[in-house]
Amino acid sequence: MEHIELFFKSIFIDNMVFATFLGMCSYLAVSKKVSTAVGLGAAVIFVLAITVPLNWLLDQYLLQPGALTWLGEEYASYDLSFLSFIMFIATIATMVQLVEIVVEKFSPSLYNSLGIFLPLIAVNCAILGGSLFMQSREIPTLGLATTYGVGSGIGWFLAILAIAAIREKIRYSNVPPALRGLGITFIITGLMAIGFMSFGGMLTGGDEEEAKAEVTTDTVEAETKLEETKALADNTIKVIE
């Protein structure tokens, strides 16, 4: 259940584009055609699915304060957290280079259409953001880190696919000249972000029920204590009389 909750939360509630607005450069530049958006989105899913769990391992066994205790007690005081950015970016760059080689080998047309934005995945803030969010939210297990990476990638994929489909259709619409191009794209992105905000209550039903149950229990306890206090006061008055 925890994996399912984290998976859907990373796609709809904490969407990289619509919730935190990360990866906007590639999102805006490569979303003119659905075909190129699908290719780049698939590459982002692959890179996030690999780099987030790899960086989780690096964080747990190398970067956190005291993480080097597996080497011996004398290393328990070492703190390599200042290397987080360097190590995370190195892992991401390695995976992006692998994706670039595979895409160039098996789909030269997609490689040419993506152009400079394929190697720029290495410095895409959405990719680095996935690893940094994993670290800051203290995801406890490797499996959950993998789920978070895949879910975040799919969320970014859905965002760029949706805007690419809309931009292909809106090309034939009568858009005011002042809003053509990035202007109308920013407006649509803002509206889509507002729409995705409605998913914020998707996973809070259980929390609300628990809160209501706690409030009900507290109310009953308060009423019971009030009745006991009244009874004690009546008995005291009778004794005095």
C-alpha positions, 0 to 999 in steps of 0.5 A: 500500500505504501508503494502504491500511495507513493507512486500515485502521489509522485505522479499527480500530487507532487508532479515535477512540472505542475507542483514544483515547476522543475524541468521547465526548459525541456518541457517548453522546448521539446513539447512542440511535437508529440513524437519528440515529447514521447521520446524525451519523456521515456528517457526521463523515466529511464534516467529517474528510475535508475538514478534515484535508487542509485543515489539512495544507495550512495546517500545511505552508505556513503554520504550521510553522517556516520554512513561509513560505519560499515567500513569500521567504527573508526569511520563513524565520525566521517561526514561526506554530505558535502559531496551530495551534489557532485555524486548525484550529478555524476551518477545522472551524467553517467546514465544520461550518457548511456541513454544518449548512446542507446537512442543514437544507436537505435533511433537516429531520427529521434536523436536528431529531433531531440538535439541538444536537449537529450544530453542536457537531461544531465543538468535537468533540474527535474532529474536532480530534483528527484534525487534531492527530494528523495534525500530530503524526504528521507525515503526509508527503503531502496524499493520506495526510492525506485517507486518514487523515481519511476512515479516522478518520471511518469509524472513528468512524461504525462506533463510533457505529453499533455502539453505537446498534444495541446500545442499540436491542436492549438496550432490551428486555433485562433490565438491572439498574436500577442499570446502565440508561442510561449505565451499561450503555453505558459497560460495552459501550463498554469491552468493544468497545474491548477487542475493537478492541484485538485488531486491533492485530496486524493490520498487524504481521505483516510487521514480525515477519517482518523482525525474525525475519529480522534475528535469524536473520542476526545469529545466523548472523553471530555463529556465523561469527565464533565459528568464525573465532575458534576457527580463529584460536585453534587456529592460534595454539596450533599455531604456539606448539607 
